[in-house]
Amino acid sequence: MNTAIKYQWMMMIRSKWLITFAVLFAVLSSTVIASSGHEASGVFTRSTAALLNLSLLLVPLVALLAGSLFIAGEKEDGRLSLILTYPISTRSLTFGLYVGSCISLWTVVALGYGSASVALFVTGGTWSTFLFLSFVLTIVLTSIFLAIALFVGLVASNRLQALGISLFIWAFFILFYEFIVLFLLSVVPKQWTIFLFALSIILNPVELVRVWTVAALKSSALFGPQLYEWSKWAESASGQLTFIAIACIWIIVPLFLVNMWLKRGKRYA
């Protein structure tokens, strides 16, 4: 297992485009924070909201591409078939590939938020609770999309197909999902609003992290009076535990599918 983790981490961290993204994310994060400079503790400002949106936009894309293209490449080049012949359980291999990928992307995210923190202090700002919370939840978001990416890489027959599927998933969750939800909210009866709103959060990890951040900062009033009761629940301990449980499901289900897929491949290796 440790060998699989080390192998995955070393292979991904050497990726030139991943290094490029790390630099780009660090520069953009610093610029976003430096443009405002002074952060109020624990609340949203224009810069903190922009930093969150930047993470929600870029991190899923990079996680999907990094994870799926790497696994699809290993599969296409035959290295994955070779690894499956080794005396290692599919569960250990799945865990090793996933953890190695996570460590690589977590490093990139940490670099971005570290640069943002430096920019904050340089511009005379004070430490914001939001920065730490946003960092933690961005790590969660990275973990979710990497789990999805590993499964995409195994399903895809080659790198090009993995690229296409990854871009489609990213576009659906980031670009099209909100329009679909808004359309449904405009046509369903009002008594279904809360149920549909909650369901839309469960079915999209990006919205899960966005709403989770707002609720954790006790800023759920942003959702408006119609969702007041739901907002108070989301801010409570039970609401926060529910968010954690949903995030865990988003990670566990894809990894379970990855393990089953590898087990089938090991049988025929």
C-alpha positions as CSV (number, residue, x, y, z in Angstrom):
1,M,0.0,0.0,0.0
2,N,2.8,2.4,0.9
3,T,4.5,1.6,-2.4
4,A,1.3,2.4,-4.3
5,I,0.9,5.7,-2.5
6,K,4.6,6.7,-3.1
7,Y,4.4,5.6,-6.8
8,Q,1.2,7.6,-7.4
9,W,2.5,10.7,-5.6
10,M,5.8,10.7,-7.4
11,M,4.2,10.2,-10.9
12,M,1.6,13.0,-10.4
13,I,3.9,15.5,-8.7
14,R,6.2,15.3,-11.7
15,S,3.5,16.4,-14.1
16,K,4.5,19.7,-15.7
17,W,0.9,20.9,-16.2
18,L,0.1,20.1,-12.5
19,I,3.1,22.3,-11.5
20,T,1.8,25.0,-13.9
21,F,-1.6,24.9,-12.3
22,A,0.0,25.1,-8.8
23,V,1.7,28.3,-9.8
24,L,-1.4,29.7,-11.6
25,F,-3.6,28.9,-8.6
26,A,-1.1,30.5,-6.2
27,V,-0.9,33.7,-8.3
28,L,-4.7,34.0,-8.7
29,S,-5.4,33.3,-5.0
30,S,-2.9,36.0,-4.0
31,T,-4.3,38.5,-6.5
32,V,-7.8,37.9,-5.3
33,I,-6.9,38.4,-1.6
34,A,-4.5,41.3,-2.3
35,S,-7.2,43.2,-4.2
36,S,-9.2,43.6,-1.0
37,G,-6.5,43.1,1.7
38,H,-8.6,43.6,4.8
39,E,-10.7,40.6,5.8
40,A,-13.4,40.7,8.5
41,S,-13.1,37.6,10.7
42,G,-15.5,34.8,9.9
43,V,-17.7,36.7,7.3
44,F,-17.9,37.0,3.6
45,T,-16.3,39.9,1.8
46,R,-15.9,40.4,-1.9
47,S,-12.4,38.9,-1.9
48,T,-13.3,35.9,0.3
49,A,-16.3,35.1,-1.9
50,A,-14.1,35.5,-5.0
51,L,-11.5,33.1,-3.5
52,L,-14.2,30.5,-2.8
53,N,-15.6,30.8,-6.3
54,L,-12.0,30.5,-7.7
55,S,-11.5,27.2,-5.8
56,L,-14.9,25.9,-6.8
57,L,-14.2,26.6,-10.5
58,L,-10.6,25.4,-10.8
59,V,-10.1,22.7,-8.3
60,P,-12.7,20.2,-9.6
61,L,-11.4,20.7,-13.1
62,V,-7.8,19.9,-12.2
63,A,-8.8,17.0,-9.9
64,L,-10.8,15.4,-12.7
65,L,-8.1,15.9,-15.3
66,A,-5.2,14.9,-13.1
67,G,-6.9,11.7,-11.8
68,S,-8.6,10.5,-14.9
69,L,-5.8,11.2,-17.4
70,F,-3.2,9.5,-15.2
71,I,-5.3,6.3,-14.7
72,A,-6.4,6.2,-18.3
73,G,-2.7,6.6,-19.3
74,E,-1.7,3.8,-17.1
75,K,-4.4,1.6,-18.5
76,E,-3.7,2.6,-22.1
77,D,0.0,1.9,-21.8
78,G,-0.5,-1.4,-20.1
79,R,1.2,-0.5,-16.8
80,L,-2.1,-0.9,-14.9
81,S,-2.5,-4.5,-16.2
82,L,1.1,-5.2,-15.1
83,I,0.4,-3.7,-11.6
84,L,-2.6,-6.0,-11.3
85,T,-0.4,-9.0,-11.6
86,Y,1.5,-8.0,-8.5
87,P,0.6,-9.7,-5.1
88,I,-1.3,-6.7,-3.8
89,S,-5.0,-6.6,-3.0
90,T,-7.3,-4.4,-5.1
91,R,-8.4,-2.6,-1.9
92,S,-4.8,-1.7,-1.1
93,L,-4.2,-0.6,-4.7
94,T,-7.3,1.5,-4.7
95,F,-6.4,3.2,-1.4
96,G,-2.8,3.7,-2.6
97,L,-3.8,5.3,-5.9
98,Y,-6.3,7.5,-4.2
99,V,-4.2,8.7,-1.3
100,G,-1.2,9.3,-3.5
101,S,-3.4,11.4,-5.8
102,C,-4.9,13.3,-2.9
103,I,-1.5,14.2,-1.4
104,S,-0.4,15.6,-4.7
105,L,-3.5,17.8,-5.2
106,W,-3.6,18.8,-1.5
107,T,-0.1,20.1,-1.9
108,V,-1.2,22.3,-4.8
109,V,-4.2,23.6,-2.8
110,A,-2.0,24.3,0.2
111,L,0.4,26.3,-2.0
112,G,-2.5,28.4,-3.3
113,Y,-4.0,29.2,0.1
114,G,-0.5,29.7,1.6
115,S,0.2,32.3,-1.0
116,A,-3.2,33.9,-0.3
117,S,-2.4,34.1,3.4
118,V,1.0,35.7,2.7
119,A,-0.7,38.3,0.4
120,L,-3.3,39.0,3.2
121,F,-0.6,39.8,5.7
122,V,1.5,41.8,3.3
123,T,-1.4,44.0,2.4
124,G,-2.2,44.7,6.1
125,G,-5.1,42.4,6.4
126,T,-5.9,40.2,9.4
127,W,-6.4,36.5,9.6
128,S,-9.9,35.4,8.5
129,T,-11.7,32.4,9.7
130,F,-13.0,32.0,6.2
131,L,-9.6,31.3,4.8
132,F,-9.0,28.3,7.0
133,L,-12.6,27.0,6.5
134,S,-12.4,27.5,2.8
135,F,-9.0,25.7,2.7
136,V,-10.4,22.7,4.6
137,L,-13.5,22.5,2.4
138,T,-11.5,22.9,-0.7
139,I,-9.5,19.8,0.4
140,V,-12.8,18.0,0.8
141,L,-13.8,19.0,-2.7
142,T,-10.5,17.9,-4.1
143,S,-10.9,14.5,-2.4
144,I,-14.4,14.0,-3.8
145,F,-13.5,14.8,-7.4
146,L,-10.3,12.7,-7.3
147,A,-12.4,9.7,-6.3
148,I,-14.7,10.4,-9.2
149,A,-11.7,10.9,-11.5
150,L,-10.2,7.6,-10.7
151,F,-13.4,5.8,-11.7
152,V,-13.6,7.9,-14.9
153,G,-10.0,6.9,-15.7
154,L,-10.8,3.2,-15.4
155,V,-14.0,3.4,-17.4
156,A,-12.4,5.4,-20.2
157,S,-10.7,3.3,-22.9
158,N,-8.0,5.9,-23.6
159,R,-6.7,9.4,-22.5
160,L,-8.9,11.2,-25.0
161,Q,-12.1,9.6,-23.8
162,A,-11.1,10.3,-20.2
163,L,-10.5,14.0,-21.1
164,G,-13.9,14.2,-22.8
165,I,-15.8,12.6,-19.9
166,S,-13.9,14.7,-17.3
167,L,-14.8,17.9,-19.1
168,F,-18.4,16.9,-19.4
169,I,-18.7,16.2,-15.7
170,W,-17.0,19.5,-14.9
171,A,-19.2,21.4,-17.2
172,F,-22.3,19.7,-15.9
173,F,-21.6,20.4,-12.2
174,I,-20.1,23.9,-12.7
175,L,-21.8,25.5,-15.7
176,F,-25.2,23.7,-16.3
177,Y,-26.3,22.5,-12.9
178,E,-27.4,25.8,-11.5
179,F,-29.5,26.6,-14.6
180,I,-31.2,23.2,-14.4
181,V,-32.0,23.7,-10.7
182,L,-33.3,27.2,-11.2
183,F,-35.6,26.0,-14.0
184,L,-37.0,23.3,-11.8
185,L,-37.5,25.7,-8.9
186,S,-39.5,28.0,-11.2
187,V,-41.9,25.2,-12.3
188,V,-42.4,23.0,-9.2
189,P,-45.0,24.0,-6.5
190,K,-43.7,26.2,-3.8
191,Q,-44.1,23.5,-1.1
192,W,-41.4,21.5,-3.0
193,T,-38.8,24.3,-2.9
194,I,-37.0,23.2,0.3
195,F,-36.9,19.6,-0.8
196,L,-35.6,20.4,-4.2
197,F,-33.1,22.8,-2.8
198,A,-31.8,20.2,-0.4
199,L,-31.7,17.6,-3.1
200,S,-29.7,19.9,-5.4
201,I,-27.1,20.2,-2.7
202,I,-26.8,16.5,-2.2
203,L,-26.4,15.7,-5.9
204,N,-23.7,18.2,-6.6
205,P,-20.5,18.2,-4.5
206,V,-19.6,21.8,-5.7
207,E,-22.9,23.1,-4.3
208,L,-22.4,21.0,-1.2
209,V,-19.1,22.7,-0.4
210,R,-20.5,26.2,-1.3
211,V,-23.6,25.8,1.0
212,W,-21.5,24.1,3.6
213,T,-19.1,27.0,3.8
214,V,-22.0,29.5,4.1
215,A,-23.7,27.4,6.8
216,A,-20.4,26.9,8.8
217,L,-19.9,30.7,8.9
218,K,-23.4,31.2,10.2
219,S,-24.3,33.2,7.2
220,S,-27.2,31.2,5.9
221,A,-29.4,34.3,5.9
222,L,-27.9,34.8,2.4
223,F,-30.4,32.1,1.3
224,G,-33.4,34.4,2.0
225,P,-36.4,34.2,4.3
226,Q,-38.1,31.4,2.4
227,L,-35.3,29.0,3.5
228,Y,-35.0,30.4,7.0
229,E,-35.9,27.2,8.8
230,W,-33.7,25.1,6.6
231,S,-30.9,27.6,7.1
232,K,-31.0,27.3,10.9
233,W,-30.9,23.5,10.6
234,A,-27.9,23.7,8.2
235,E,-26.0,25.8,10.8
236,S,-26.8,23.4,13.6
237,A,-24.6,20.5,14.6
238,S,-26.9,17.9,13.0
239,G,-26.8,19.9,9.7
240,Q,-23.0,20.0,9.8
241,L,-22.8,16.3,10.5
242,T,-25.2,15.7,7.5
243,F,-22.8,17.7,5.3
244,I,-19.9,15.5,6.4
245,A,-21.9,12.3,5.8
246,I,-22.8,13.4,2.3
247,A,-19.2,14.3,1.5
248,C,-18.1,10.8,2.7
249,I,-20.7,9.1,0.5
250,W,-19.4,11.1,-2.5
251,I,-15.9,9.7,-1.8
252,I,-16.8,6.2,-0.8
253,V,-19.1,5.3,-3.6
254,P,-16.7,6.1,-6.5
255,L,-13.8,4.3,-4.6
256,F,-16.0,1.3,-4.1
257,L,-16.7,1.2,-7.9
258,V,-13.0,1.6,-8.5
259,N,-12.2,-1.3,-6.3
260,M,-14.8,-3.5,-8.0
261,W,-13.4,-2.5,-11.4
262,L,-9.9,-3.3,-10.4
263,K,-11.0,-6.6,-8.9
264,R,-12.5,-7.6,-12.2
265,G,-9.4,-6.5,-14.0
266,K,-7.2,-8.5,-11.6
267,R,-9.3,-11.6,-12.3
268,Y,-8.5,-11.4,-16.0
269,A,-4.9,-10.2,-15.6
